[in-house]
Amino acid sequence: MWDSKNMMCAADPRHGRYLTASAMFRGKMSTKEVDEHMINVQNKNSSYFVEWIPNNVKSSVCDIPPRGLSMASTFIGNSTSIQEMFRRV
């Protein structure tokens, strides 16, 4: 979900920092497990998140999976790495 191959434009998130991020999960999963995973990702990659915006990563869980899938997720992030793309334009 956090991989640059999943981005909608050619901007490498390793060349910037996340100001905010949100992850929406659909399917049967524990909200506790989701929260723990999101905290672990944020702690493990703390250099990629700004420290001056507290609680800048949010998540939500919906019990109903998309049709034909057991679970899915959507990630939305606001990263300074987007400036890479605008420099090329």
C-alpha positions as CSV (number, residue, x, y, z in Angstrom):
1,M,0.0,0.0,0.0
2,W,2.9,2.4,0.8
3,D,4.9,1.3,-2.3
4,S,5.8,3.9,-5.0
5,K,4.4,1.4,-7.6
6,N,0.9,2.1,-6.2
7,M,1.1,5.9,-6.7
8,M,-1.0,7.6,-9.4
9,C,1.9,9.7,-10.6
10,A,5.6,9.2,-11.0
11,A,6.7,10.7,-7.6
12,D,8.9,8.6,-5.3
13,P,7.7,9.0,-1.7
14,R,11.2,8.3,-0.4
15,H,12.2,11.7,-1.8
16,G,9.7,13.6,0.4
17,R,7.9,13.5,3.7
18,Y,4.2,12.7,4.4
19,L,2.3,15.6,5.8
20,T,-0.9,13.5,6.3
21,A,-2.0,10.0,5.4
22,S,-5.2,8.0,5.5
23,A,-6.0,4.4,5.0
24,M,-9.4,2.9,4.5
25,F,-9.8,-0.9,4.9
26,R,-12.8,-3.0,3.8
27,G,-13.4,-6.5,4.9
28,K,-13.4,-8.7,8.1
29,M,-10.4,-7.5,10.1
30,S,-9.7,-6.3,13.6
31,T,-9.6,-2.5,14.2
32,K,-7.0,-3.2,16.9
33,E,-4.8,-5.0,14.4
34,V,-5.2,-2.2,11.8
35,D,-4.3,0.5,14.4
36,E,-1.3,-1.5,15.6
37,H,-0.1,-2.0,12.0
38,M,-0.5,1.7,11.2
39,I,1.4,2.7,14.3
40,N,4.2,0.2,13.5
41,V,4.5,1.6,9.9
42,Q,4.7,5.1,11.2
43,N,7.3,4.3,13.9
44,K,9.4,2.2,11.6
45,N,9.4,4.9,8.9
46,S,9.3,8.0,11.1
47,S,11.9,9.8,8.9
48,Y,9.2,9.9,6.2
49,F,6.6,11.7,8.3
50,V,6.7,15.3,9.5
51,E,7.0,15.6,13.3
52,W,5.2,19.0,13.6
53,I,1.8,17.6,12.7
54,P,0.7,15.3,15.5
55,N,-1.6,12.3,14.7
56,N,-1.2,12.8,11.0
57,V,-2.1,9.2,10.1
58,K,-5.7,8.1,10.3
59,S,-7.4,4.8,9.4
60,S,-10.9,3.5,9.1
61,V,-12.4,0.0,8.8
62,C,-15.6,-1.1,7.1
63,D,-16.8,-4.7,7.8
64,I,-18.3,-5.1,4.3
65,P,-15.7,-6.2,1.7
66,P,-16.0,-5.2,-2.0
67,R,-17.9,-7.5,-4.2
68,G,-15.6,-10.4,-5.3
69,L,-12.9,-9.7,-2.7
70,S,-12.4,-10.7,0.9
71,M,-10.7,-7.5,1.8
72,A,-9.3,-4.3,0.2
73,S,-7.6,-1.0,1.2
74,T,-7.3,2.5,-0.2
75,F,-4.5,4.8,0.7
76,I,-4.5,8.6,0.4
77,G,-1.3,10.5,1.3
78,N,-0.2,14.2,1.1
79,S,3.5,14.0,0.5
80,T,6.1,16.7,-0.4
81,S,7.5,14.3,-3.0
82,I,4.9,15.6,-5.4
83,Q,7.3,18.5,-6.1
84,E,9.4,16.0,-8.1
85,M,6.7,15.6,-10.7
86,F,6.0,19.4,-10.9
87,R,9.7,20.1,-11.5
88,R,9.5,17.9,-14.7
89,V,6.5,19.7,-16.0
